Amino acid sequence: MRAGASEAKIAEVTTALTSDLFDESEKTALEYAEAITFTDRKVTEELFARVRARFSEAQIVELTAAVALENFRSKFNVALGIEAQGFCLVK
């Protein structure tokens, strides 16, 4: 929330693609992140074309790296039974 996201917006992340709180760039980024993350999805040519239309090459690399890092952490922590350390308390 320090970066400017409201509590209402954070609460709607799971329905972001149909929410009026998210602009088209945010929706595209979230759809891209989901396509990278979920094993039953993939980044289609159509989706990547929309990503390229909204973000620079550097932004795409940064977004892809951030999603990949969070996916890595998620799998790594679960596999080793690492619990949350309480640095970020989500209500």
C-alpha distances in whole Angstrom, upper triangle without the diagonal:
4,5,5,5,6,7,10,10,8,11,13,13,16,18,16,20,21,18,18,15,15,17,20,18,15,18,20,18,17,20,21,19,21,24,24,23,25,29,30,28,29,28,31,32,31,27,28,29,26,24,26,27,23,22,24,26,24,21,22,23,20,18,21,21,17,18,22,20,18,21,23,21,21,25,25,24,25,29,29,27,25,22,19,19,16,14,11,12,11,12
4,5,7,9,11,14,13,12,15,17,16,20,21,19,22,24,21,21,17,17,19,21,20,17,20,22,19,19,23,23,21,23,26,26,25,27,31,33,31,31,30,32,34,33,29,29,30,28,25,27,27,24,22,24,26,23,20,22,23,19,19,22,21,18,19,22,21,19,22,24,22,22,26,26,25,27,30,30,29,26,24,20,19,17,14,12,13,13,15
4,6,9,12,14,12,12,15,16,15,19,20,17,20,22,19,19,15,15,16,18,16,14,17,19,16,16,20,20,19,21,24,23,23,26,29,31,29,29,27,30,31,29,26,26,27,24,22,23,24,20,19,20,22,20,17,19,20,17,16,19,19,16,17,21,19,18,21,23,21,22,26,26,25,27,30,30,30,27,25,22,21,19,16,14,16,15,17
4,6,10,11,10,10,14,15,14,18,19,16,19,20,17,16,13,13,14,17,16,13,16,19,17,17,20,21,20,22,25,25,24,27,30,32,29,30,28,30,31,30,26,26,27,24,22,24,24,20,20,22,24,22,19,21,22,19,18,21,22,18,20,23,22,20,23,26,24,24,28,29,28,29,33,33,32,29,27,24,24,21,19,16,17,16,17
4,7,8,6,7,10,11,11,14,15,13,16,17,14,14,10,10,12,15,14,12,14,17,15,14,18,19,18,19,22,23,22,24,28,29,27,27,26,28,30,28,24,25,26,23,21,24,23,20,20,22,24,23,19,21,22,19,17,20,21,18,18,22,21,19,22,24,23,22,26,27,26,27,31,31,30,28,25,22,23,20,18,15,16,14,15
4,5,5,6,9,10,11,14,15,13,17,17,14,13,10,11,14,17,17,14,16,19,18,16,20,22,20,21,25,25,24,26,30,30,29,29,28,31,32,30,27,28,29,26,24,27,26,23,23,26,28,26,23,24,26,23,21,24,24,21,21,25,24,21,24,27,25,24,28,29,28,29,32,33,31,29,26,23,24,21,19,16,15,13,13
4,5,5,6,9,10,13,14,13,17,17,14,14,11,13,16,19,19,16,17,20,19,17,20,22,21,21,25,25,24,25,29,29,28,29,29,31,33,31,28,29,31,27,26,29,28,25,25,28,30,29,25,26,28,25,22,25,25,22,21,25,24,21,23,26,24,23,27,28,26,27,30,31,29,27,24,21,22,19,18,14,13,11,10
4,6,5,6,9,12,12,11,15,14,11,11,8,11,14,17,18,15,16,19,19,16,19,22,20,20,24,25,24,25,28,29,27,29,28,30,32,30,27,28,29,26,25,28,27,24,25,28,30,29,26,26,28,26,23,25,26,23,22,26,26,23,25,28,26,25,28,30,28,28,32,33,31,29,27,24,25,22,21,18,16,13,12
4,5,5,7,10,10,8,12,12,9,10,6,8,11,14,14,11,12,16,15,13,16,18,17,17,21,22,21,22,26,26,24,25,25,27,28,26,23,24,26,22,21,24,24,20,21,24,27,26,22,23,25,22,19,22,23,20,19,23,23,20,22,25,24,23,26,28,27,27,31,32,30,28,26,23,25,22,21,17,17,14,14
4,5,5,9,10,9,13,14,11,13,10,10,14,16,16,12,13,16,15,12,15,18,16,16,20,20,19,20,24,24,23,24,24,26,28,27,23,25,26,23,22,25,25,22,22,25,26,25,22,22,24,21,18,20,21,18,17,21,20,17,19,22,21,19,23,25,23,23,27,28,26,25,22,19,21,19,18,14,13,10,11
4,6,8,9,9,13,13,11,13,10,12,15,18,18,15,15,18,17,14,17,19,17,17,21,22,20,20,24,24,23,25,25,27,30,28,25,26,28,25,24,27,27,24,25,28,29,29,25,25,27,24,21,23,24,21,19,23,23,19,21,24,22,20,24,26,24,24,27,29,27,25,23,20,22,20,19,16,14,11,10
4,5,5,6,9,9,7,10,8,9,13,15,16,12,12,15,15,12,14,17,16,15,18,20,19,19,23,22,21,23,23,25,27,25,22,24,25,22,21,25,24,22,23,26,28,27,24,23,25,23,20,22,24,20,19,22,23,20,21,24,23,21,24,27,25,25,28,30,28,27,25,23,25,23,22,19,18,14,14
4,5,5,8,10,8,11,9,9,12,14,14,10,9,13,12,9,11,14,12,11,15,16,15,16,19,20,18,20,19,22,24,22,19,21,23,20,18,22,22,19,20,23,25,24,20,20,22,20,17,18,20,17,15,18,19,16,17,21,20,18,21,24,23,22,26,27,26,25,23,21,23,21,21,17,17,14,14
4,6,8,9,9,13,12,11,15,15,16,13,11,14,13,9,11,14,12,10,14,16,14,14,17,17,16,18,19,21,23,22,19,21,23,20,19,23,23,21,22,25,26,26,23,22,23,22,18,19,21,18,16,19,20,17,17,20,20,18,20,23,22,21,25,27,25,24,23,21,24,23,22,19,18,15,15
4,6,6,6,10,10,10,13,13,15,12,10,13,13,10,11,14,14,12,15,17,16,16,19,18,17,19,19,21,23,21,18,21,22,19,19,23,23,20,22,25,27,27,23,22,25,23,20,21,23,21,18,21,23,20,20,24,24,21,24,27,26,25,28,30,29,28,27,25,27,26,26,22,21,18,18
4,5,5,8,8,6,9,10,11,8,6,10,10,8,9,12,12,11,14,16,16,16,20,19,17,19,18,19,21,19,16,18,20,16,16,20,19,17,18,22,24,24,20,19,22,21,17,19,21,19,17,20,21,19,19,23,23,21,24,27,26,26,29,31,30,29,27,25,28,26,25,22,22,18,19
4,6,9,10,8,9,9,11,9,5,8,10,8,7,11,12,11,13,16,16,16,19,18,16,17,16,17,19,16,13,16,17,14,14,18,17,16,18,21,23,24,20,19,22,21,17,19,22,20,17,21,23,20,20,24,25,23,25,28,28,28,30,33,32,31,30,28,31,29,28,25,25,22,22
4,7,9,8,10,10,13,11,9,12,14,12,11,15,16,14,16,19,19,19,22,20,18,20,19,20,22,19,16,19,20,17,18,21,20,18,21,24,26,27,23,23,26,25,21,22,25,23,21,24,26,24,24,28,28,26,28,31,31,30,33,35,34,34,32,30,33,31,31,27,27,23,23
4,5,6,9,10,13,11,9,12,14,12,13,16,17,16,18,21,21,21,24,23,21,22,22,22,24,21,19,21,22,18,19,22,21,19,21,24,27,27,23,23,26,24,21,23,25,23,21,25,26,24,24,28,28,26,29,31,31,30,34,36,34,33,31,29,31,29,29,25,24,21,21
4,6,7,10,12,11,10,14,15,14,15,18,19,19,21,23,23,24,27,26,24,25,24,24,26,23,20,22,23,19,19,22,21,18,20,24,27,27,23,24,27,25,22,24,27,25,23,27,28,26,27,30,30,29,32,34,34,33,37,39,37,36,34,31,33,31,30,27,26,23,23
4,7,10,12,10,10,13,14,13,15,18,18,18,21,23,23,23,27,27,24,25,24,25,26,24,21,23,23,19,19,22,21,18,20,23,26,25,22,22,25,23,20,23,25,22,21,25,26,24,25,29,28,27,30,32,31,32,35,36,35,33,31,29,30,28,27,23,23,20,20
4,7,8,6,6,10,10,10,12,14,15,15,18,20,20,21,25,24,22,22,21,22,23,20,17,19,19,16,15,18,17,14,16,19,22,22,18,19,22,20,17,19,22,19,18,22,23,21,23,26,26,25,28,30,30,30,33,35,34,32,31,28,30,28,26,23,23,20,21
4,6,5,6,9,10,11,12,14,15,17,18,20,21,22,26,25,22,22,20,21,21,19,16,17,17,13,13,16,14,11,13,17,20,20,17,17,20,19,17,19,22,20,19,23,24,23,24,27,28,27,30,32,32,32,35,37,36,35,33,31,32,31,29,26,26,24,24
4,5,5,6,9,10,10,12,14,15,16,18,20,21,24,23,20,20,17,18,18,15,13,14,14,10,10,13,11,9,11,15,18,19,15,15,19,18,15,18,21,19,18,22,24,23,23,27,27,27,29,32,32,32,35,37,37,35,34,32,34,33,31,27,28,26,27
4,5,5,6,9,10,10,12,14,15,17,18,20,23,23,20,19,16,17,17,15,12,13,13,9,8,11,9,6,8,12,14,15,12,12,15,15,12,15,17,16,16,19,21,20,21,24,25,25,27,29,30,31,33,35,35,33,33,30,32,31,29,26,27,25,26
4,5,5,6,9,10,10,12,14,15,16,18,21,22,19,18,16,18,19,17,13,14,15,12,10,13,13,10,11,14,16,16,13,13,16,14,11,14,16,15,14,17,19,18,19,22,23,22,25,27,27,28,30,32,32,30,29,27,28,27,25,22,23,21,23
4,5,5,6,8,10,11,12,14,15,16,19,19,16,16,14,16,17,14,11,13,14,11,10,14,13,11,12,16,18,19,15,14,17,17,13,15,18,16,15,18,20,18,19,22,23,22,24,27,27,28,30,32,32,31,30,28,30,29,27,24,25,22,23
4,5,5,6,9,10,10,12,14,15,18,18,15,14,11,12,13,11,8,9,10,7,6,10,10,8,10,13,15,16,13,11,15,15,11,13,16,15,13,16,19,18,18,22,23,22,24,27,27,28,30,32,32,31,31,29,31,30,29,26,27,24,26
4,6,5,6,9,10,11,12,14,17,18,15,14,12,14,15,13,10,10,12,9,7,10,11,9,9,12,13,14,10,9,12,11,8,9,13,11,10,13,15,14,15,18,19,19,21,24,24,25,27,29,29,28,28,26,28,27,25,23,24,22,24
4,5,5,6,9,10,10,12,15,16,13,13,12,14,16,15,11,12,15,12,10,14,15,12,13,16,17,17,14,12,15,14,10,11,14,12,10,13,15,13,14,17,18,17,19,22,22,23,25,27,27,26,25,23,26,25,24,21,22,19,21
4,5,5,6,9,10,11,14,13,10,10,9,11,13,12,8,10,13,10,9,13,14,13,14,17,17,18,15,13,16,15,12,12,15,14,11,14,17,15,15,18,20,19,20,23,24,24,26,28,28,28,27,26,28,28,27,24,25,22,24
4,5,5,6,9,10,13,13,10,9,7,9,11,11,7,8,11,9,7,11,13,12,12,14,14,15,13,10,12,13,9,9,12,12,9,11,14,14,13,16,18,18,19,22,23,23,25,27,28,27,27,26,28,28,27,24,26,24,26
4,5,5,6,9,12,13,10,10,9,12,15,15,11,11,14,13,11,14,16,14,14,16,16,16,13,11,12,12,8,8,10,9,6,9,11,10,10,13,15,14,16,18,19,20,22,24,24,23,23,22,24,25,23,21,22,20,23
4,5,5,6,9,10,8,9,9,12,15,15,11,13,16,14,13,16,18,17,17,19,19,20,17,14,16,15,12,11,13,12,9,11,14,12,11,14,16,14,15,18,19,19,21,24,24,23,23,22,25,25,24,22,23,20,22
4,6,6,8,8,5,5,5,8,12,12,9,10,14,13,12,15,17,17,17,19,18,19,17,14,15,16,13,11,14,14,10,11,15,14,12,15,17,16,16,20,21,21,22,25,26,25,26,25,28,28,28,25,26,24,26
4,6,8,10,7,6,7,10,13,14,11,11,15,15,13,15,18,17,16,18,17,17,16,12,13,14,11,8,11,11,7,8,11,11,9,12,14,14,14,17,19,19,20,22,23,23,24,23,26,27,26,24,26,24,26
4,6,9,8,9,10,13,17,17,14,15,18,18,16,19,21,20,19,21,20,20,18,15,15,15,12,10,12,11,8,8,11,9,7,10,12,11,11,14,16,15,17,20,20,20,21,20,23,24,23,21,23,21,23
4,6,6,8,10,13,17,17,15,16,19,19,17,21,23,22,22,24,23,23,21,18,19,19,16,14,16,15,11,12,14,13,10,13,15,13,12,16,17,16,17,21,21,21,22,22,25,26,26,24,25,22,24
4,5,7,11,13,17,18,16,17,20,21,19,22,25,24,24,26,24,25,23,20,20,21,18,16,17,17,14,13,16,15,11,14,16,14,13,16,18,17,17,21,22,23,24,24,27,29,29,27,28,26,28
4,7,11,12,16,17,15,17,20,20,20,22,25,24,25,27,26,27,25,22,22,23,20,18,20,20,16,16,19,18,15,17,20,17,16,20,22,20,21,24,25,26,26,27,30,31,31,29,30,27,29
4,7,9,13,13,11,13,16,16,16,19,21,21,21,23,22,24,22,18,19,21,17,15,18,18,15,15,18,17,14,17,20,18,18,21,23,21,22,26,26,27,28,27,31,31,31,29,30,27,29
4,6,9,11,9,10,13,14,14,16,18,19,19,21,19,21,19,16,17,18,16,13,16,17,14,14,17,17,15,17,20,19,18,22,24,23,24,27,28,28,29,29,32,33,32,30,31,29,31
4,7,8,6,6,10,11,10,12,15,15,15,17,16,18,16,13,14,16,13,11,15,16,13,13,17,17,15,18,21,20,20,23,25,25,26,29,30,30,30,30,32,33,32,30,31,29,31
4,5,5,6,8,10,11,12,14,16,16,18,17,20,18,15,17,19,16,14,18,19,17,17,21,21,19,22,25,24,24,27,29,28,29,32,33,33,34,33,36,37,35,33,35,32,34
4,6,5,6,9,10,10,12,14,15,17,16,19,18,14,16,19,17,15,19,21,18,19,23,23,22,24,27,27,27,29,32,31,32,35,36,36,37,36,39,39,38,35,37,35,37
4,6,5,6,9,10,11,13,14,17,17,19,18,15,18,20,17,17,20,21,19,20,24,24,23,26,28,28,28,31,33,33,34,37,37,37,37,36,39,39,38,35,36,34,36
4,5,5,6,9,10,11,12,15,15,17,15,12,15,17,14,13,17,18,16,17,21,21,20,22,25,24,25,28,29,29,31,34,34,34,34,33,35,35,34,31,33,30,32
4,5,5,6,9,10,10,12,12,14,13,10,12,15,12,11,15,16,15,16,19,20,19,22,24,24,25,27,29,29,31,33,34,34,34,33,35,35,34,31,33,31,33
4,5,5,6,9,10,12,12,15,14,11,14,17,15,14,18,19,18,20,23,23,23,25,28,28,28,31,33,33,34,37,38,37,38,36,38,38,36,34,36,34,36
4,5,5,6,9,11,13,15,13,11,15,16,14,14,18,19,17,19,22,22,22,25,27,27,28,31,32,32,34,37,37,36,36,35,37,36,35,32,33,31,33
4,5,5,6,9,10,12,10,7,11,12,10,11,14,15,14,16,19,19,19,22,24,24,25,28,29,30,31,34,34,33,33,32,34,34,31,29,31,29,31
4,5,5,7,7,11,9,8,11,13,12,12,15,17,16,18,21,22,22,24,26,27,28,30,32,33,34,36,37,36,36,34,36,36,34,32,34,32,34
4,6,8,10,13,11,10,14,16,14,15,19,19,19,21,24,24,25,27,29,29,31,33,34,35,37,39,40,38,38,36,38,38,35,33,35,33,35
4,7,10,12,9,9,13,14,12,14,17,17,17,20,22,22,23,25,27,27,29,31,32,33,35,37,38,36,36,34,35,35,32,30,32,30,32
4,7,8,6,6,10,10,9,11,14,15,15,17,19,20,21,23,25,26,27,29,30,32,33,35,36,34,34,32,33,33,30,28,30,29,31
4,5,5,6,9,10,10,12,14,15,16,18,20,21,22,24,26,27,29,30,31,33,34,36,37,35,36,33,34,34,32,30,32,31,34
4,5,5,6,9,10,11,12,14,15,16,18,20,21,22,24,26,27,28,30,32,33,34,36,34,35,33,34,34,32,30,33,32,35
4,5,5,6,9,10,11,12,14,15,16,18,20,21,22,24,26,26,28,30,31,33,34,32,33,31,31,32,29,28,31,30,33
4,5,5,6,8,10,10,12,14,15,16,18,20,21,22,24,25,27,29,30,31,32,30,31,29,29,30,27,25,28,27,30
4,5,5,6,8,10,11,12,14,15,16,18,20,21,22,24,26,27,28,30,31,30,30,28,30,30,28,26,28,27,30
4,6,5,6,9,10,10,12,14,15,16,18,20,21,22,24,26,27,28,30,28,29,27,28,29,27,25,28,28,31
4,5,5,6,9,10,10,12,14,15,16,18,20,21,22,24,26,27,28,26,26,25,25,26,23,22,25,24,28
4,5,5,6,9,10,11,12,14,15,17,18,20,21,23,24,26,27,25,25,23,25,25,23,21,23,22,25
4,5,5,6,9,10,11,12,14,15,17,18,20,21,22,24,26,24,25,24,25,26,24,22,25,24,27
4,5,5,6,9,10,10,12,14,15,16,18,20,21,22,24,22,23,22,23,24,22,21,24,23,27
4,5,5,6,9,10,11,12,14,15,16,18,20,21,22,20,21,19,20,21,19,17,20,20,23
4,5,5,6,9,10,11,12,14,15,17,18,20,21,19,20,19,21,21,20,18,20,19,22
4,6,5,6,9,10,11,12,14,15,16,18,20,18,20,19,21,22,21,20,22,22,25
4,5,5,6,9,10,10,12,14,15,16,18,16,17,16,18,19,18,17,20,20,23
4,5,5,6,9,10,10,12,14,15,16,14,15,14,16,17,16,14,17,16,20
4,5,5,6,8,10,11,12,14,15,14,15,15,18,19,18,17,19,18,22
4,5,5,6,8,10,11,12,14,13,15,15,17,19,18,18,20,20,24
4,6,5,6,8,10,11,12,10,11,11,13,15,15,15,17,17,21
4,6,5,6,9,10,10,10,11,11,14,15,16,15,16,16,19
4,6,5,6,9,10,10,12,13,16,18,19,18,20,20,23
4,6,5,6,8,8,11,12,15,18,18,18,20,20,24
4,6,5,6,5,7,9,11,14,15,15,17,18,21
4,5,5,6,8,10,13,16,17,17,18,18,21
4,6,8,11,13,16,19,20,21,22,22,25
4,5,9,12,14,17,19,20,21,22,25
4,6,10,12,15,17,18,19,19,22
4,7,9,12,14,15,16,17,20
4,6,9,11,12,13,14,16
4,6,8,8,9,11,14
4,6,8,9,12,15
4,5,6,9,12
4,6,10,13
4,6,10
4,6
4
